[in-house]
Amino acid sequence: MASKASRKGMKAFVLIETAPGKTKAVKKELSRIAGGGEGLAHLDAVTGPYDFIAQIEAASLDAIGRLVTDAIGAIDGVTRTTTCVAVSLG
């Protein structure tokens, strides 16, 4: 049985750092991206060097790149993102 991500194409995890005092505002904007079709499938607030880990799903690597740069990276208060593309090892 194929997973939801494999039917869509690609899955990636985006590690998101925010500016001090901007975490709640960034969460609100990230929540607007979530849902429907390609995009942010799941969001967790985390402790450590990152503030959020977002799971995103898209049809292609280019679509993932556009989502990360045009939607997530453009949010006021996002200072840095690190994208980890999920791969199949066999």
Order of alpha helices (4+ residues) and beta strands (2+ residues): alpha-beta-alpha-beta-beta-alpha-beta
